Amino acid sequence: TKGRALADALRAGRWLIAIAVLHALFGLWFGRAAVAAIARDGFLDAVDGDPHRGLVFWFLLMSPLTAIVGQLVLRVARTGSRLPTLLGWELLLLTVAGVVLMPASGFWLLLIPTGLLLRCRYGHRQAET
């Protein structure tokens, strides 16, 4: 039903934001030495040339991007609009790629909001017919 689709979209958005927060905390904790070194060097041009700093930077960059997607999902769902079908499939593709390439990672967590987004789309289609 349309009500279930809305609830699924809201849950998916919240899951994405929660995953983003966990990702950031994990990255800040395990990358704390690199983050401290970047801060010590004044941030400006403090990442280039150091692979560990670069790794921590790109790891941490994914957190706000994931949160932004989660916020967008919440915003669209709260307006009553439908989320693009492609969003769930793209997230599934990225999640599967992450799980295959890095099975011992947190990519598995993304299966939850991905499943909700795909079910949400199915729910909207069912409500329309």
N, C-alpha and C positions, 0 to 999 in steps of 0.2 A: 504494500500500500504506500501511498504518498507519505503518510505519517512515519512509517518505518524507514522509508528512504531518507527523510529529513533527519531522523534520529541517527541513522547510520552515518550520514554526512557530518553531523555534529560530533559524533564519536570519533570519526576518522580525523577531523581537524584537531580535536583535543589530543588524540594519540600522536599525531605528527608534532605538535608543540611539545608534548611530554618527551618524546624521543629526542627532539632538538635540545631540550634542557639537559637530559641525561648525557647526550653526546658532548655537549659543551663541558659539563662537569667532569666527565671522563677525560676529555682532551686536556682540560686545564690541570687536572691532577697528574696525569701521566706525562704531560708535556710541560710541567711546571718549570723545569730547568731551562728549557728552550724559551718559554714565555718570559722568564726572569731575565735571560740573556738578551732577548729582544728589547725588553724595557730598559735594561742597563745601557744598551747601545742607542737608546733614544728613539726607537721605532723606525725612524726614517732610514730606508735602505738597510734594515737590520736583518733581513731574511735571505736575500740573494747570496749565493756562494756557500751557504750552510745547509746541507741536505736535511739535517734533523729539524732545523728551524722551519724549513720549507714544508716538511711533512706535517709538523704541528700546525703551521699556518693553514694549509689546505684542509686538514682534519677539522680545525676549528671553524673554518669558513662555511663548512657544510651545515653547521648548527643553525646560524641565522637564516640560511636559505631554506632549510627544512621548516623552521618556524614560520617563515613568510608564507610558504605553501599552506601550512596548517591554518594560519590566520585568514588566508584567502578562501580556503575551503569553508571555514566558519562564516565568513562574511557573505559569501555567495549563498550558503545554505540558509542563513538567517533572513535573507531577502526573499526566500521562496523560489529563487531561480534554480535551474538545474545546472549541475556541474558538468563540464565537458566530459563525454565518454572517454575521450583519449587520455584524460588525466589518470584514471585508474590503470589503463593499459600501459601507459608510459612508466608509471610508478612500479608496476609489476615487472616490466622489462628491466628497469634499473635494479630492482630488488633481486631478481633472479640472477642478473649478472654479478651483483655483489656477493650473493650467497655462493655462487659457483666459484668465483675467483678467490673469495675469502670466507670459507665456511665457518671458521672460528672467529666470527665477528658479530656485531650487533645488527647486521643487515636483516637477520631473521625477524627482528621486531617490526620491520616495515611491512611484513606480510599481514599484520593485523589491520592497519589503516588501508592498505591496498585492497584487502578482501572486503572491507566495509565500503570503500568507494565503488568497487565493482558491483557489489550487492545493491548499493544505493542506486546505481544506474539501472539495474535490473528491476528494482522496485518501482522506479519512475515509469519504466516501459509498461510494467504490469498495470499500474494505476491508469495509464492512458488508454489501454485497450478495453 
